């Protein structure tokens, strides 16, 4: 029995569709719209109901869990708590100051104390981890390579901030992703001015827990990059989740963009 702790984004849906007919599972649905509620093995709970979550796992003899999708930092004043939630909430609030990923790591530690192991989010989807190479017909030119170096340099200096996994470099001017994510960053770039160059670099943090929160891109990301005037995407090999691979590559080729994994 595998416990699937699902947050936002399309990645949980991909995992669900892949394993639902092959593995015994249950779902802890932490999405706002409770998108897995139609599944009889799905439980809609608050992130503060640790007692209930742990009880669900133990009653179903579930000793292994997998996290997938983004879990937003909750409004702690409105958070629904049970007794274990009250016990652990001070630890969660303390970690929340460090970002969403810190909250997930704290939950992993809590589960570990309950003898529940957390495995990598890509355990059942290794095909989504791209190896080194160029995945498009187009390759970065000299100007693009300069932008890539600039983005990586700034990202490497910014790893104390737990939410930063992405940066856009345009003519060596680097814009860092904030806690609201890549898509919001690209929207702001699109609104700021008409751009005809630049790259998006999505890299894991230096102290990344590779079981959770790997940089995720897909067709939506490519389309946003295009509308923001960017020429391509750069990822870290084996440290990424690439959704809609075939459609994304076709889109990149059609629009003369590049997809580079280094």
NUGU-867657 format. One record per residue (C-alpha): residue number from 1; chain; x, z, y. Coordinates in steps of 0.2 Angstrom, whole numbers, always signed. Example, Ala and Ser with C-alpha at 12.3 -4.5 7.8 and 13.67 -1.06 7.14 Angstrom:
! residues 2
+-----+--------+-------+-------+-------+
| num | chaine |     u |     w |     v |
+-----+--------+-------+-------+-------+
|   1 |      A |   +62 |   +39 |   -22 |
|   2 |      A |   +68 |   +36 |    -5 |
+-----+--------+-------+-------+-------+
END
This chain:
! residues 262
+-----+--------+-------+-------+-------+
| num | chaine |     u |     w |     v |
+-----+--------+-------+-------+-------+
|   1 |      A |    +0 |    +0 |    +0 |
|   2 |      A |    +7 |    -5 |   +17 |
|   3 |      A |    +0 |    +2 |   +33 |
|   4 |      A |    -1 |   -11 |   +47 |
|   5 |      A |    +0 |    -3 |   +64 |
|   6 |      A |    -6 |   -17 |   +76 |
|   7 |      A |    -5 |   -19 |   +95 |
|   8 |      A |    -8 |   -34 |  +106 |
|   9 |      A |    +0 |   -52 |  +105 |
|  10 |      A |    -3 |   -65 |   +92 |
|  11 |      A |   +11 |   -58 |   +80 |
|  12 |      A |    -1 |   -46 |   +72 |
|  13 |      A |   -13 |   -60 |   +68 |
|  14 |      A |    +1 |   -70 |   +60 |
|  15 |      A |    +6 |   -56 |   +49 |
|  16 |      A |   -12 |   -52 |   +44 |
|  17 |      A |   -16 |   -70 |   +39 |
|  18 |      A |    -1 |   -71 |   +29 |
|  19 |      A |    -3 |   -55 |   +18 |
|  20 |      A |   -21 |   -51 |   +18 |
|  21 |      A |   -24 |   -60 |    +1 |
|  22 |      A |    -7 |   -55 |    -6 |
|  23 |      A |    -4 |   -36 |    -2 |
|  24 |      A |   -13 |   -20 |    -3 |
|  25 |      A |   -15 |   -15 |   +15 |
|  26 |      A |   -24 |    -5 |   +28 |
|  27 |      A |   -24 |    -7 |   +47 |
|  28 |      A |   -22 |    +5 |   +61 |
|  29 |      A |   -30 |    -5 |   +76 |
|  30 |      A |   -23 |    +0 |   +92 |
|  31 |      A |   -28 |   -16 |  +102 |
|  32 |      A |   -40 |   -14 |  +117 |
|  33 |      A |   -53 |   -26 |  +110 |
|  34 |      A |   -51 |   -19 |   +92 |
|  35 |      A |   -49 |   -37 |   +86 |
|  36 |      A |   -47 |   -32 |   +67 |
|  37 |      A |   -63 |   -22 |   +67 |
|  38 |      A |   -72 |   -34 |   +55 |
|  39 |      A |   -60 |   -30 |   +41 |
|  40 |      A |   -66 |   -15 |   +31 |
|  41 |      A |   -49 |    -9 |   +29 |
|  42 |      A |   -46 |    -8 |   +47 |
|  43 |      A |   -47 |    +9 |   +57 |
|  44 |      A |   -50 |   +10 |   +75 |
|  45 |      A |   -41 |   +25 |   +82 |
|  46 |      A |   -33 |   +32 |   +98 |
|  47 |      A |   -14 |   +32 |   +99 |
|  48 |      A |   -16 |   +51 |  +102 |
|  49 |      A |   -25 |   +54 |   +86 |
|  50 |      A |   -10 |   +58 |   +75 |
|  51 |      A |   -19 |   +69 |   +63 |
|  52 |      A |   -32 |   +56 |   +59 |
|  53 |      A |   -19 |   +42 |   +58 |
|  54 |      A |    -8 |   +52 |   +46 |
|  55 |      A |   -23 |   +58 |   +36 |
|  56 |      A |   -28 |   +39 |   +34 |
|  57 |      A |   -11 |   +35 |   +27 |
|  58 |      A |   -10 |   +50 |   +15 |
|  59 |      A |   -28 |   +48 |    +9 |
|  60 |      A |   -24 |   +30 |    +4 |
|  61 |      A |    -7 |   +34 |    -3 |
|  62 |      A |    +2 |   +24 |   +10 |
|  63 |      A |   +20 |   +29 |   +12 |
|  64 |      A |   +26 |   +13 |   +21 |
|  65 |      A |   +21 |    +6 |   +38 |
|  66 |      A |   +25 |    -9 |   +49 |
|  67 |      A |   +23 |   -10 |   +68 |
|  68 |      A |   +18 |   -27 |   +76 |
|  69 |      A |   +12 |   -31 |   +93 |
|  70 |      A |   +14 |   -23 |  +110 |
|  71 |      A |    +7 |    -5 |  +112 |
|  72 |      A |    +3 |    -2 |  +130 |
|  73 |      A |    +8 |   +15 |  +138 |
|  74 |      A |    -9 |   +24 |  +137 |
|  75 |      A |   -17 |   +33 |  +152 |
|  76 |      A |   -13 |   +51 |  +146 |
|  77 |      A |   -26 |   +59 |  +156 |
|  78 |      A |   -40 |   +49 |  +147 |
|  79 |      A |   -31 |   +49 |  +130 |
|  80 |      A |   -42 |   +55 |  +115 |
|  81 |      A |   -32 |   +68 |  +106 |
|  82 |      A |   -34 |   +78 |   +90 |
|  83 |      A |   -25 |   +94 |   +85 |
|  84 |      A |    -9 |   +85 |   +80 |
|  85 |      A |   -10 |   +74 |   +95 |
|  86 |      A |   -11 |   +90 |  +106 |
|  87 |      A |    +5 |   +96 |   +96 |
|  88 |      A |   +15 |   +80 |   +99 |
|  89 |      A |    +8 |   +74 |  +116 |
|  90 |      A |   +22 |   +82 |  +126 |
|  91 |      A |   +35 |   +73 |  +117 |
|  92 |      A |   +26 |   +56 |  +119 |
|  93 |      A |   +24 |   +59 |  +138 |
|  94 |      A |   +42 |   +63 |  +139 |
|  95 |      A |   +47 |   +47 |  +130 |
|  96 |      A |   +34 |   +37 |  +140 |
|  97 |      A |   +46 |   +38 |  +155 |
|  98 |      A |   +58 |   +27 |  +146 |
|  99 |      A |   +45 |   +13 |  +142 |
| 100 |      A |   +33 |    +7 |  +129 |
| 101 |      A |   +47 |    +5 |  +115 |
| 102 |      A |   +52 |   +23 |  +117 |
| 103 |      A |   +34 |   +28 |  +113 |
| 104 |      A |   +34 |   +18 |   +97 |
| 105 |      A |   +51 |   +26 |   +92 |
| 106 |      A |   +44 |   +43 |   +95 |
| 107 |      A |   +29 |   +39 |   +84 |
| 108 |      A |   +41 |   +32 |   +70 |
| 109 |      A |   +50 |   +49 |   +71 |
| 110 |      A |   +34 |   +58 |   +69 |
| 111 |      A |   +29 |   +48 |   +54 |
| 112 |      A |   +46 |   +50 |   +46 |
| 113 |      A |   +43 |   +69 |   +47 |
| 114 |      A |   +27 |   +66 |   +37 |
| 115 |      A |   +37 |   +56 |   +24 |
| 116 |      A |   +30 |   +39 |   +30 |
| 117 |      A |   +44 |   +26 |   +31 |
| 118 |      A |   +44 |   +12 |   +44 |
| 119 |      A |   +50 |    -5 |   +39 |
| 120 |      A |   +54 |   -21 |   +50 |
| 121 |      A |   +40 |   -30 |   +58 |
| 122 |      A |   +48 |   -46 |   +50 |
| 123 |      A |   +48 |   -40 |   +32 |
| 124 |      A |   +35 |   -52 |   +27 |
| 125 |      A |   +38 |   -66 |   +40 |
| 126 |      A |   +57 |   -70 |   +38 |
| 127 |      A |   +53 |   -88 |   +43 |
| 128 |      A |   +49 |   -83 |   +61 |
| 129 |      A |   +68 |   -78 |   +63 |
| 130 |      A |   +77 |   -93 |   +69 |
| 131 |      A |   +96 |   -95 |   +65 |
| 132 |      A |  +109 |  -102 |   +77 |
| 133 |      A |  +106 |  -120 |   +83 |
| 134 |      A |   +97 |  -132 |   +94 |
| 135 |      A |   +79 |  -134 |   +89 |
| 136 |      A |   +75 |  -148 |  +101 |
| 137 |      A |   +81 |  -166 |  +105 |
| 138 |      A |   +87 |  -160 |  +122 |
| 139 |      A |  +102 |  -149 |  +124 |
| 140 |      A |  +107 |  -138 |  +139 |
| 141 |      A |  +117 |  -147 |  +152 |
| 142 |      A |  +132 |  -140 |  +162 |
| 143 |      A |  +120 |  -132 |  +175 |
| 144 |      A |  +109 |  -125 |  +162 |
| 145 |      A |  +124 |  -117 |  +153 |
| 146 |      A |  +129 |  -109 |  +169 |
| 147 |      A |  +112 |  -102 |  +171 |
| 148 |      A |  +112 |   -95 |  +153 |
| 149 |      A |  +129 |   -86 |  +156 |
| 150 |      A |  +122 |   -79 |  +172 |
| 151 |      A |  +106 |   -72 |  +164 |
| 152 |      A |  +116 |   -65 |  +149 |
| 153 |      A |  +128 |   -56 |  +161 |
| 154 |      A |  +114 |   -48 |  +170 |
| 155 |      A |  +104 |   -43 |  +154 |
| 156 |      A |  +120 |   -35 |  +147 |
| 157 |      A |  +121 |   -24 |  +163 |
| 158 |      A |  +103 |   -20 |  +162 |
| 159 |      A |  +101 |   -12 |  +145 |
| 160 |      A |   +98 |    +5 |  +151 |
| 161 |      A |   +80 |    +0 |  +155 |
| 162 |      A |   +70 |    -1 |  +138 |
| 163 |      A |   +57 |   -14 |  +144 |
| 164 |      A |   +70 |   -27 |  +148 |
| 165 |      A |   +71 |   -41 |  +135 |
| 166 |      A |   +70 |   -57 |  +146 |
| 167 |      A |   +78 |   -65 |  +161 |
| 168 |      A |   +76 |   -81 |  +171 |
| 169 |      A |   +91 |   -89 |  +179 |
| 170 |      A |   +88 |  -102 |  +192 |
| 171 |      A |  +104 |  -109 |  +200 |
| 172 |      A |  +112 |   -93 |  +194 |
| 173 |      A |  +100 |   -82 |  +203 |
| 174 |      A |   +93 |   -70 |  +190 |
| 175 |      A |   +75 |   -63 |  +189 |
| 176 |      A |   +73 |   -49 |  +177 |
| 177 |      A |   +58 |   -46 |  +166 |
| 178 |      A |   +48 |   -30 |  +171 |
| 179 |      A |   +38 |   -18 |  +160 |
| 180 |      A |   +23 |   -30 |  +162 |
| 181 |      A |   +32 |   -43 |  +151 |
| 182 |      A |   +38 |   -61 |  +151 |
| 183 |      A |   +22 |   -70 |  +154 |
| 184 |      A |   +19 |   -60 |  +171 |
| 185 |      A |   +37 |   -64 |  +176 |
| 186 |      A |   +34 |   -82 |  +173 |
| 187 |      A |   +17 |   -82 |  +183 |
| 188 |      A |   +26 |   -74 |  +198 |
| 189 |      A |   +40 |   -88 |  +197 |
| 190 |      A |   +27 |  -101 |  +196 |
| 191 |      A |   +18 |   -94 |  +212 |
| 192 |      A |   +34 |   -91 |  +222 |
| 193 |      A |   +39 |  -109 |  +224 |
| 194 |      A |   +40 |  -126 |  +215 |
| 195 |      A |   +55 |  -126 |  +204 |
| 196 |      A |   +63 |  -140 |  +194 |
| 197 |      A |   +76 |  -130 |  +184 |
| 198 |      A |   +82 |  -114 |  +176 |
| 199 |      A |   +81 |  -106 |  +159 |
| 200 |      A |   +72 |   -92 |  +151 |
| 201 |      A |   +83 |   -80 |  +140 |
| 202 |      A |   +75 |   -68 |  +128 |
| 203 |      A |   +87 |   -56 |  +120 |
| 204 |      A |   +85 |   -39 |  +111 |
| 205 |      A |   +92 |   -24 |  +120 |
| 206 |      A |  +109 |   -17 |  +115 |
| 207 |      A |  +100 |    -1 |  +107 |
| 208 |      A |   +86 |   -11 |  +100 |
| 209 |      A |   +77 |    -4 |   +85 |
| 210 |      A |   +75 |   -20 |   +75 |
| 211 |      A |   +60 |   -14 |   +66 |
| 212 |      A |   +50 |   -15 |   +81 |
| 213 |      A |   +48 |   -25 |   +97 |
| 214 |      A |   +59 |   -40 |   +94 |
| 215 |      A |   +58 |   -53 |  +108 |
| 216 |      A |   +43 |   -64 |  +104 |
| 217 |      A |   +40 |   -82 |  +110 |
| 218 |      A |   +29 |   -97 |  +105 |
| 219 |      A |   +19 |  -111 |  +112 |
| 220 |      A |   +12 |  -101 |  +126 |
| 221 |      A |   +29 |   -96 |  +132 |
| 222 |      A |   +35 |  -115 |  +132 |
| 223 |      A |   +20 |  -120 |  +141 |
| 224 |      A |   +22 |  -106 |  +154 |
| 225 |      A |   +41 |  -111 |  +156 |
| 226 |      A |   +36 |  -129 |  +159 |
| 227 |      A |   +23 |  -124 |  +172 |
| 228 |      A |   +36 |  -114 |  +181 |
| 229 |      A |   +48 |  -128 |  +181 |
| 230 |      A |   +60 |  -121 |  +168 |
| 231 |      A |   +70 |  -132 |  +157 |
| 232 |      A |   +72 |  -122 |  +141 |
| 233 |      A |   +72 |  -106 |  +131 |
| 234 |      A |   +87 |   -97 |  +124 |
| 235 |      A |   +86 |   -84 |  +110 |
| 236 |      A |   +97 |   -73 |  +100 |
| 237 |      A |   +99 |   -78 |   +82 |
| 238 |      A |   +90 |   -68 |   +68 |
| 239 |      A |   +84 |   -56 |   +82 |
| 240 |      A |   +68 |   -65 |   +88 |
| 241 |      A |   +51 |   -69 |   +83 |
| 242 |      A |   +46 |   -87 |   +85 |
| 243 |      A |   +28 |   -91 |   +83 |
| 244 |      A |   +20 |  -109 |   +82 |
| 245 |      A |   +37 |  -116 |   +78 |
| 246 |      A |   +32 |  -134 |   +74 |
| 247 |      A |   +20 |  -135 |   +89 |
| 248 |      A |   +33 |  -128 |  +100 |
| 249 |      A |   +47 |  -140 |   +95 |
| 250 |      A |   +35 |  -154 |   +97 |
| 251 |      A |   +30 |  -148 |  +115 |
| 252 |      A |   +48 |  -146 |  +120 |
| 253 |      A |   +53 |  -163 |  +114 |
| 254 |      A |   +38 |  -171 |  +123 |
| 255 |      A |   +42 |  -162 |  +139 |
| 256 |      A |   +61 |  -164 |  +138 |
| 257 |      A |   +64 |  -146 |  +136 |
| 258 |      A |   +77 |  -137 |  +125 |
| 259 |      A |   +76 |  -123 |  +113 |
| 260 |      A |   +93 |  -115 |  +110 |
| 261 |      A |   +97 |  -101 |   +98 |
| 262 |      A |  +114 |   -93 |  +100 |
+-----+--------+-------+-------+-------+
END
